[in-house]
Amino acid sequence: MSNWALSSSEDEDDKNLLPASKKTFPSPAQHKARKLLKTTPKAVKLSSPSMKPLFNSIKKLPRTSIVIDDSPEKPSRKPDLKKITKLTRTHGVIVKDDSPEKPTLKKRPSKPRLKNISLYLSSQTSPPPKLPACPYGSNCYRTNPEHFKKYSHPPKRPAAGSSQSGSLSKKAKLSDKASPSTKVNDRRRDPVHVVESSSPHNFLLTTVAGISQRFNNKCPQPTQDEKQFIPNALALHELLSMGELEKSAQFNYCIDVEWMIGQYPAKFRHLPLLLVHGDKGNQEKSLHAQCKTYPSIEPCRAELPIPFGTHHTKMMFLKYKSNGGLRIVITTANLVREDWFQRTQGMWVSPLLPPSQKANTTRSPTNFKEDLVAYLAAYKQKQLYPWIEVINQHDFAAVNVALVASVPGSHDAGPAKWGHLKLRKLLKEHSIRTDPSWPVVAQFSSIGSLGKDKDAWLCSELLNTLSACKGLTGLRKFPDCKLIFPSVDDVRCSLEGYPAGGSLPYSIATAAKQPWLPALMHRWKAGHCGRTEASPHIKTYFRVSPFDTNLRAPWFLMTSANLSKSAWGSLNKAHTRLAVRSYELGVLFLPKFVLGANATHFRLSTGGGGGADGGFPLPVQMPLVPYGRDDEPWIWDAKHVDAPDRNGNMWVPQ
């Protein structure tokens, strides 16, 4: 049996039923065919054993679908044109009947059945709906068909070294040449413009697939009273395409080498890349095996002298060609695709730091440069010395944030160089005196062992740091401590569903030791920036006014450090030594450095006038929502089978 098919875009269900082989028909002009089709209906279905001779005569039918089934089961005969009656103007179907009675009109079914139909014409097709562009563009890695129904994608270009024909490669090169002008025209998506529009704080989030696009890239700010400011957002491939790279360095905890390299523009994938990690044993062997595919990558292992410590820092150095300057990016995201896809992550992107011209212009007012060099020196790795030299050769005067880092070891508490003692020192020196009614907020994605009660470490040693400010001496009243950690329902209803909980480590054993903790917990809410359903992997700490209006904050910290002693450190009984297990890194935003010497607070909402001046885009929705009576914190090694997640899955850890 021979089959011919030509399908239009109107009936997607019909496409699935049509034969795979497709041909167009010859079109000599014949009077009978033109007279028959003088008035073209919306949809016509006629049945005849062989319609090929008739429809060879059709010269041209725009936007027409034709199906001819030349079946051998029925005897071939010429079509009887007398039996073709005038068609209704409504969207209907004519069903052929061999009896002499007049054909009956039936309403067209939603899914046309083509079993006994030889001809199907559709001359009134509507264009397919315009889909929003996928935020990852040509770098999208999704394979789910539902994703492609929701988002449009540009044609994929041949990968470097592929076996595509030369003509295709030329097309890809032409599209590469055309892309810069497109990016320049779309200022909202130009990564350099997005960073510049985030000044003076340069705090951003990562883009999230599956949310409204107005919350990605450059976000329109609210104009109504008492609406929170919205952070701008960038994807990793956008961060890596903000200039002509000469070399780069990546510091991280979890690294997928192939995916990471894929985020670099193709022309930069062969450039020198230093990869600083903390893997040991088989994990290190696996990482080195991945790096062998890319000779330009140089792995560098961070020593972890204390058990259970991790290299948790997430930072990148981007050095540009021809004295093009240097950028430093500090994030909360691992170098794996899941962290940059549908999770809430934060980042600080430095201004473009030019090469130093004069020695007295190279320092930051926050001492950022010196603190960064000291942090890199603490690794005691020769592979980092060239980068220390690069940093010393650039001007850091435009950097307006302070560095808060943790380095593993037992440290003298006096200098307060590392861990929460460094944060305490900065707040005592630069944060305005704040009333105890202003609560401290800690938002994190992992919880360690904190002690038998809240006063063992959290609401004593750590809260003493988080409530520090100018002018406090002697005994004082501590503010309330409010914790933000996703509940089971927050994870279940997230964009990823239960799999998002795989990046929220809080174990059954640890939770059993601290039953007092849920009383301090609050739900994850970020509706003002469209990320309530984007599971949080960001870590933030801040202090906030207790008012319903005129929200303000005297400081804000974004860091890799979760709620644990390993990350922040713990003092010995004499308070002379601070024990830290892990590498951590974060940036502290202080109004006097970000906004000006006379500033004392960040405004978190549009209330109080002043527009966006003095505003800070807090990633957490205010006011906070405490856990309800039925809410429980997410525990990643517990079964969650009471209800499926939004994707129909249950959580049964192995």
N, C-alpha and C positions, 0 to 999 in steps of 0.2 A: 504494500500500500504506500502510495506517495503522499506526502503531506506538505502543504505550503502554509506559511503563516506570516502575517505582518501585523504587529500589535501596537496599539496606541497607549498613551499614558493614562487613559481614563479608568480602565478596569484593571487594577492591580491583581485582583483575584483571577481574572481571565488569563493573565500572563502565566500564572502557575500551571494552567491547564493546556496551554498551546504547545504544539510540537516544537522541538528545539531547532530544527532546520528552518531557515527563513529565506524566502525569495521575493523579489519584486516581479511584477507582471508586465508584459509588453502592452503598449497602449495605442493601438491604431484606432482612429476615430470611426465610430459606427453610430449611425443615426438612432437605432433602437435603444442602445444603451444610454445615450445622452437623453433621449426622450423619457426613458424610464426614470432616470435619476435627476430630472429637471428640478424637482423639489426634494431637497435632501433632508430626511428626517433626523431626529436626534439619535435614534437607534433602530436598526432593522435586523430582523433575523428571519431568514428564509431557508427552507429545507428542499434540497434537490440532490439526486444522486451525483450529478456531475454538472457543475456550473462553470467549469474552466473555459469552455468556448465563449460564453457570454462575457465573462469578466476579463478575458484577454482584450476586450474592446474598450475597456475603461481607460480613457486617456490620462486623467489626473483627478484624484479625489483628495483634497488637502485634509490632513488630520483624520485619516480614515483607517479603520482596522478591518482587515480582510482575512477570513479563515476559509480555506477550501479543503475539503476532505474528499479526495477521489477514492472512494471506497469500492473495492471489488465485490463486496458482498451483495450489492444491489445492481441491477442492470442499468447500464448507462443509457440515458435518453436526453433529448434536448429539453430545455426548460419551457414550460407552457406560460407565456407572458400574460395570457388572459386571466390566469389565476392570481396574478399579482395585482392586488387592489390598492386603492388610494389609502395611504397611511395616515393614521391620526397624528396630529401635531403634538400631542402629549408624549412624554417619555415612555413609550410603550413597546411592545414586542408583537409582531405578527407571527402566528404559528400556522404553518402550512397544513392544510387538510385536503386530501385527495377527493373528498366528497364534493358534489356540486353545490353544497351550501356555501354561503358567504363565510370567509375566514373570521374567526372570533378574535377579538382583542383581549389580551391579558396584560395585567400590570407587570412591568419588568421586575423580575426578582433581584434582590440585592446581589446575589452571586449567580450569574447566568450559567445555565447548564448547557454545555456544548455537545452533548452526546449525539443527538440527532439533528444537529444544526450544521448546515454547510456554508452559510454565509452570515457574516456578522459585520455590519457597518456601523461606525460611530463617527459622525461628522461634527459633533459638538463636544469637544473635550476641553476641560478647564485646565489651566497650567498648574503644575504641582505647587503646593504651598511653599513659600520661601522659608527655609530653615535657618535658625541662628548658627553662626559659625562656631565650630569646635574651638575652645580656647587654646588647644594644643596645635591646631592647624595641621601642617604636613608631618609634624612630629607625633601625632596621636598614635598610641599603641593599642587602642581598644579593638577588640574583636567581636564584641557582643552586637548582634544585628540591631537590637533595640537602640543602641547608642547612635547608629548611623541613620535611624529613622528620626532621631531628635535633633541631630546636628549635621551641618554640611561640612565637607572636607575638600581641600584642594587635591588635584591629582598627585599621587605619590611620584617622587622623582627617583631615578635609579640611584642606588647606593654606590659609594665610591668603590671602584674595583669590580663592579658587577659586570655581567656579560651582556648588557643591553646593547643594542645596535648603536652605531655612531650617530644616526639621525636623532635618536631619542636623547642621547647625551647632549647633542647640540641644543635641543629644545630645553633641556634642563638648564643649560648654561644661559640661554636667552631669558628664561624665567628668573634666574638668579640676578641677571642684570636689571630686570624690571622691578624686582621686589623692593629695593631701597626707596624708590620714588613713592611706591604705595605706602610704605611705612611712614615716610615723612608726611604724606598727606593725611594719614590717620593719626593725628597727634595724640589721641586718647590712648593708643596702643604702642606708641613709640616709647621703648623702655627708658631712654635717657630723659625724655620729657616727663614720664611718670615719676622718676626719681626726683627730678628738679621740682616738680609740683608738690612733692612731699616735704620740701624744705619748710621750716628749719630743722625739724626733728628727724626726717629721713627714716621714719618707722613705717614699715609696710607689712602686708600679709602675702602669702602665696595665693596664686589664683586657684579657684576650686571649680571643677567640672560638675555640672548638675545644679548650679544656682543661677540666679538672674545675672546676666552679663553686666548689669550696671554696678555690680559689686566686685568686678574684676578690672584690672588695669587702673586707669584714672577714674575715680569714683566721683559723681556729683555730690556735693555736700548739701546737707539739709539747710533750709532757710527758716523753717518754723521755730518757734520758741521751744526750748527744752528738748531739742533733738540732739542725740549724740553725734559727734563727728565720726566719719567713716574712713578707715585706713585704705590707702591705695594698695594695689596688689600686682605682683609680677610672677611669672613662671621662671623656672630655672634656665630654660633655653633663652629667655629674654635677658636674664642677668648676664649670660655668657656671650651676648652679642651686642654689647654696648660700646665696642671699640675694636681696633685691630690688635689682638692679643700678641704678645711676645712669649709669655710663659705664664703659668698659674700654679697655685698650690691649693690643695683641698685637705682640710682637717675634718675628720668625722668618725662616727661610731660604727655605723652600719653602711656598707658600700657595695653597690652592684656596679662593677666596673663597666660592663658593656652598656648598661643603661646610662650611666653617668657620661661616658664618652659620646653617646648618641645625643646628648643635650648640647654638646659643643657644636657650633657651626662646622660643617665639613672641612673647611679650610684651616681650622684650628686644631683638628684632632691629632695631628702629628707633632704638635708643639710640646716642649718640655712641661711635664706635670709632676709635681711632688705630691705624693699621697701619704698623709700622716694618719696612722691608725693605731689601734691598741690590740689587734688580734694576736693570739698565740697558738702554738701547736697546729692542729689540723686546720683551724680557721685561717691561720696565717698562710699555710701551704695552699689552701684554696684560693686565697686572695692573690698570692704570687702567681698561681697558675692562670688566673684571669688576666693578670697584668702582662704575661708573656705575649699575648696577642698584640699588645700595644707597646713597642719598644721605647716610646717616649715617656712612659710612666715610670717613676722611680718611687718604690714603696719605702716608707720610713716608719719604723715601729716605735711607739712611745712606751717607755719602760713603766711598769706598774708594780712598784715594790711592795705594796700592801695588798693582801688577799681581798678578793671581791671588789677591787677597784676597776674602773672602766675609763677608757678614753672617750669621754662623752662630749667634748668640744665639737662645735660645728661652725667652721669658719672657712673662708676662701680668700686668697690673694689673687688679684687680676692685674698683671703688669702689662702695659700697652707699649706698642712699638714706637720708635723714633721720639723718645722722651715724651710719649703721650700721657705719662702719668701712671698712677696706681689707684686702684680701688680695693677697699677691704669690705667684705660682707660677713656679718655674723648672723647666723640663723638658728632655728630650732629643729630643722628638718634633716633627717638622714638622707644619704644619697641613694635612695631607692624610689622607684616610681610611685609606690603607694603613698609615701609621705608628701609628694608634690601633686597628688591627684585630687583627692576628695577629703583632705584633712585641713584643719586650721593650723597654720604655721606662721611664725613671725620672723621678721628679718630687719636688720639695720644695714643700710647701704651707705657707705661713706660718700662724701663728695669726691669728685675727681681730684686726687692729690697731686699737685705738680712737682717736678723736680725742685730740689732746694736751690734757692739763689743766694740767700744770706742765712747765716747761722741763727740769728735772732728771730727769724720768721718760721722756723721749722717746728716749734713746740706748740702743743695744744694747751689751751688754758686749763684743761682737765688733767693734764699730764698723761694723756692717752698714749702718746708715742713711747715714752719711757716705760710705762707699765706693759705695753705690748712687747717691747724688746726684752724686758725682764721675764715675761711669761715664756717667750720663745727660748730664752737662754736656760730656763728651768728644765727643758726637755733634755739638755746635754747631748744633743745629736748634731754631728758635723754637717749633716745634710741641710740643716736649717740656717747655718751661718751665712750662706749667700743671700737668703731672704732677709736676715737681720741687716745686712749691708744695704740691700735695696730699700728697706724701711728708713734707715738712717739717711739715705740720699733724697728723701722726699719731704715735702713741706706739709706738716700736720696742723697748721694754724687754723684751718677751717673745721676741724673736728670738734664738736661741742658736746660729746658724751664721754662719760668716764667708764673705764674698764673694770669689771669685777670678775676675777678669775680664781679658780681653785687648782692647786697642784698637789699631787699625792705626797704624803710625808708627815712628819711631826715637826711643826713650825713654832718658832718663838712667837708668843702672843703679843709681845711688845710692839714690834713694827707694824703689825696688822696688815700684812701684804696680801694674804690669801683668804679665801672662804668668806664666811659671813662677817668676820672681823674687818675685812676690807670694806664691806658695805657699811658696817657700823661707823667706821672712821669717816667715810664720805658723808653720811647723813649728819653726823655730829658737826661736821665742818660747814656744810652747805645747805642743809634743809632747815627751813624756818620752824620756829617752835610751834608745835601743834598740840591742840587740846586732846586729852585722852578720849573724848567722845568720837573722835575720828577713827574708825576701825582700820585695821590692817587686813588686806586681802591677799591671799596666796592662791594662785591657780597653777595647776601642775598636771602631769600625765602619769606619774608613778609615785608610789608611797613606800617608804622603807620602814624599818622598825624604829618607833619613836619613843618607846618606854611604856611603863605600866600605867601611867596617867599623863594628863596633858602638861603637868608641871615638871615632868622628868627632863624634858628638853624643849619641846615645841613652844609652850607658853611661858618658858623661863628664859633659857639661853637664846633661842632663835627670836622670840618675840622681843627680847631686850634689844636685839639688833634692828628688827623691822620697825620698832617704834622710836628709834633714836632720832634726835634732832638737836638744834642749837639750844643752849641755855639750860639743859637739864642736869641737875646734880642731886646726889643723895637718893633717898627712897622716893619712888613715884608710883602712880597708878598706871598699870598697863592698859592699853586699849583692847577692845574685843578683837579676836582673831577669827576671821571668816575664811573658810577653805572652799575652793571650787574644784570639784572632781566629778566626772560623769557618773550618773546613776545607771542602773541596769536599763531603764527605759531610754535614757539618753543614747546609749549605745545601740539598743535594739532599733530605735527609730532613726538612726543616722543614715547617711547616704550609703555607706558601706554595709550597714547592718552589723551583726555580731562580729564579723572579721575585724572591724575597727578596734574591738577590745583586745586584739592581739598586740597592740601597741600601748596598752594601758596596764602595765604590770602592777598588780596588787594581789597577793596570794592569800589562800585560805589560812595558811599558817601564820602569816603576819597579821591578818585581820583579827584572828582569834586572840592575839596578844593585846590588842588595843580596841576593845569594844566601846571605849569612850569617844572614839574619833567621829563617828557619823553625826553626833550632836553638833559638831562644828561645820558640817558640810552643806554646800549649796549646789544647785543644779547648774549645768553648763547651758548658758543662754547667750546668743550673739545675734539676735534677730535684726538689730540695727545695721549690721553689715552682712546679713544674709547667710550667716554661718552657724546657726543653731544646730543644723543637721550635719555640719561638717565636723566630725569628731576632733576634739582639741588635742594636738600634740605640742602646742605652744606652752611655754612656762612664763608666767608673769607674776610680779609682786608689786603692790602699790598701796598707798594710803589714800583714803577718799573721804570727802566731807559727808556728814550724816544727813544732809538736807535733801528734800525732795526736788528742790530747784537749785539752780546755780551750782551744779556739780563741779567740784574742784579737786585737784590732787597735788600735793607738794612734791611728789617724785613718782617715778615709774621705772621698773626694772624688767627687761626682757633677758632671759638667760636660758642656758641648757640645763640648769640645776633643778632637779625635782625636789620633792619634800623628803629629804633623807639626810642622815648624818654623814654618809659617805660623800655626798655632794657638797654640803655646806661646812662640814667639819664639826667636831665636838671638843670642848675644852676639858682638860683634866680637872681634878678636884681643886687644885691650887690655882686654877685659871691662868697658868703660865705657859701651857703648850696647847696647840690646836692640832688635832689629828684629822687629816683629810685622806680619803682613799682614791678619789677620782680627779681626772682633769675635767674642768667645767669652764665655761666662758659666757659672759653676758655684758650688756651695756646698761648704764644707769643714766636716765634722763633727768636732769635737774633744771628747773626754770631759769635760774640765774645764768646758766651757760647757754641754754637753748634759745631763750627769749630775750635775754638782756639782763644786765646787772641788777636792775630794780625789780625784776619779776620774782614773785614768791610762790605762785601756783600756776598749774596748767588748768585751763578751762576745758571741761569734758563735754560740754553741750553748748548749743547756740544761745541759751538764755543769758541775759545780762548785757546784751549788745556786744559790739566789737567785731561782729562777723566771725571769720575764721582766725583772726589775729589772737594769738595766745592760746589757741585751741590745740588739744591733743586727741588723736583718734584712738581712744581706748578700745581694745578688741573684745571687751567683756560688756555685756548689756547690764545697765543699771536700771532700777535697783535689783539687788541679788535676790534669788528665789531659794529659800531654805528647803532642805529635804522634807517631803511630806511624811506622814505616818507610815505609808506603804513603800517609800523609796528606800533603796539599798544601794550602797556603793558598788560599782562594778568590780567583780573579782574574776580574774582571767582564767584561773584553773578550776573554777566551779562550773557545773552544768547549768545551762539556762534553757530549759525546755518547756516552761510554762506557757510561752507564747512565741510564735515565730517572729523573725525580724521582717523588715519591709520587703526583703527579697525571698521570704518564705523559708528561711533557714533556721535551724536550731543550733545551739552551741554545746557541743559535747567534746571537751578537750581530751586528747589522748594521754 
